[in-house]
Amino acid sequence: MVLRATALRRDMAGTAMPFHLAAMTPPSSPPAILILTPVKDAMPHLDRYWNNLHRLDWPLEALSVGLLESDSLDDTFGRLAQHAAAARSRFANVGVWKRDFGFHLPAGVPRWSHPWQLQRRRVLARARNHLLFQALADHDWVLWLDVDVVEYPTDLLQRLIAVGRDIVHPHCVHDYGGPTFDRNGWRDRGTVHMDALRGGPDLVRLDSVGGTVLLVRGDIHRDGLIFPPFPYRPGHPAARRPGPWGPQMEGEIETEGLALLAADMGHQCWGMPNLEVLHARD
């Protein structure tokens, strides 16, 4: 199979210039990919999540799956165990772990309610880190995939890997061609999101990433790239000012914090605004 993708290079002045990556022929052994998903109260999404994984155009024997369930009020963990038992014969490895953090939103409060965001995102960052440390072995890539991403191309992995970048994610929306759903992917201190970049180059520079669908080279996680559960690096040149937590708490947490940490480690984050994936409506 031959893959082609459009990417960007920069001239000495920093101007983005489109170019075509050379044709890439995969090696005889495909890269080992670890798909990681933190879950909570996710029973309505589990069947579709696993069905979509089985439809990926990637050898299942080169795919591992890891899920961490936390603080569910439904039987998400029990159903995950059933799915994992059925899937282990087809995937390279399937792991399911449980780690409760004691966090629950008040009844009737949506998860995007701003007064609860800082605490919720801190817990989510901890869940991601616990899952990463439990599941990561010698995998070449880690794909962070939310359980409520409902549709994506079967060749998603090929298209993300083909651009030749270490940290990259597609454009997560509710409707194809509609506004960006995952607004944690941005640049220019949070003023430019993926929908503003749609229709231009297929690969664009980002200062922050979201976690709905996010591909990270495994070695970068092994080098220490985590999801900070605290506001990371107040005063970072790419951080939002004022930040979402108010002037008394600068810095970025969770996926946005990961992006700042990646920059400090010498890695640029990238987005693919024209490669869209669908997220469930809450």
HUDA-V153566 format. One line per field, one symbol per residue. ss: DSSP state (H for helix, E for strand, L for the rest). phi: phi as a letter, one per 20 degrees, with the letter a starting at -180 (. if undefined). burial: + if it has 9 or more other C-alpha atoms within 8 Angstrom, else -. Layout:
# HUDA-V153566
ss: ???
phi: ???
burial: ???
This chain:
# HUDA-V153566
ss: LEELLEEEEELLLLLEEEEELLLEELLLLLLLEEEEEEELLLHHHHHHHHHHHHLLLLLHHHEEEEEEELLLLLLHHHHHHHHHHHHLLLLLEEEEEELLLLLLLLLLLLLLLHHHHHHHHHHHHHHHHHHHHHHLLLLLEEEEELLLEEELLLLHHHHHHHLLLLEEEEEEELLLLLLELLLLLEELLLLEEHHHLLLLLLLEEELELLLLEEEEEHHHHHLLLLLEEEEELLLLLLLLLLLLLLLLLLLEEHHHHHHHHHHHLLLLEEEEEEEEEEELLL
phi: .ddcbeccccefenffcfbdffgddfffdfgeddedbecbldgfdfffgfgfffegebgffdddcccdeclfedegffffgfffffeffdefacccccbedmdcfggneffegggdfffffffffffffgfgffdfceffcddecffdeebbffegfgfffffmdecbbedececgneffeeeeebbllnecdfffdfnegfccfcebcedfbbdcfgfffffpfcdfebfelgngfeffcfffenffbeocdlfffgfffgffendeecccfeddcddfef
burial: --++++++-+-------+--+----------++++++++++++-++--++-+---+---+-+++++++++++--+++-+++-++--++--++-++++-+----------------+++-+++++++++++++---+--++++++++++++-+--+++-++-++--+++++++++-----+-++++++-++-++++-++--++++++++++++++++++-++---+-+++-++++---+++--+-----+++++++++++++++---++++++++-++++---
